[in-house]
Amino acid sequence: MERSRCRSPSTRTARFTERQGQYLAFIHACTKVNGRPPAQTDMQRYFAVTAPSVHQMVLGLERQGLLRRHAGRARSLEVLVAPEALPVLR
């Protein structure tokens, strides 16, 4: 009998739009450079969008299993996509 393997989000093929990829790449880069994820206001400034737009993007990425956040904790974003699968940040 063959065992089925459960793959973690970081090992499966990630599917996301170009815009979603840019958000994921930004979060990953900020986390790597600053040692902590960006605040939503950082994303707001970088992408020149409104706070509700950033919030909806974060919720969508979380819903798709591409991002994890911890409710009630500031700067708790965690990218669940392997770094090599992320696009180059523009």
C-alpha positions in Angstrom: 0.0 0.0 0.0 1.3 3.4 -1.0 1.4 6.2 1.6 0.0 9.5 0.6 2.3 12.4 1.4 1.0 15.7 2.6 3.0 18.5 1.0 3.6 21.7 2.8 2.6 25.0 1.1 6.2 25.9 0.5 6.9 22.7 -1.5 3.9 22.6 -3.8 3.8 24.6 -7.0 2.7 28.1 -6.0 0.1 29.8 -8.2 -0.4 33.5 -7.9 -0.9 36.5 -10.0 1.8 38.9 -10.9 0.6 41.4 -8.4 0.3 38.8 -5.6 3.8 37.7 -6.4 5.0 41.3 -6.0 3.4 41.5 -2.5 4.9 38.1 -1.5 8.3 39.2 -2.8 8.1 42.5 -0.9 7.1 40.8 2.3 9.9 38.2 1.9 12.5 40.9 1.1 11.5 43.2 4.0 11.6 40.2 6.4 15.0 39.2 5.2 16.5 42.8 5.3 14.9 44.1 8.5 14.5 40.8 10.4 10.8 41.3 10.7 7.8 41.5 8.2 6.6 44.9 6.9 3.7 46.7 8.4 0.7 47.2 6.2 1.5 50.9 6.0 4.9 49.9 4.5 3.1 48.0 1.8 0.7 50.8 1.3 3.6 53.2 0.6 5.5 50.9 -1.6 2.6 49.9 -3.8 0.9 53.3 -3.7 -2.4 51.8 -2.7 -5.0 52.4 0.1 -5.1 50.6 3.4 -8.2 48.6 2.4 -6.4 47.4 -0.7 -3.5 46.1 1.2 -5.8 44.4 3.8 -7.8 42.7 1.0 -4.5 41.5 -0.6 -3.3 40.1 2.7 -6.6 38.3 3.3 -6.6 36.9 -0.2 -3.0 35.6 0.1 -3.9 34.0 3.4 -7.0 32.4 2.0 -5.0 30.9 -0.8 -2.5 29.5 1.6 0.4 31.6 0.4 0.7 33.7 3.5 0.2 33.1 7.2 -0.6 35.8 9.8 -1.3 35.6 13.5 -4.3 37.5 14.6 -3.7 40.2 17.2 0.0 40.3 16.5 1.5 43.2 14.6 3.9 42.4 11.8 3.2 38.7 11.9 3.2 37.9 8.2 4.9 34.8 7.1 5.4 33.9 3.4 4.6 30.2 2.8 6.1 30.1 -0.7 9.6 28.9 -1.3 11.9 31.9 -1.9 13.0 30.5 -5.2 9.4 30.5 -6.4 9.0 34.2 -5.8 9.3 36.7 -8.6 12.0 39.4 -8.7 10.7 42.5 -6.8 10.2 45.5 -9.1 
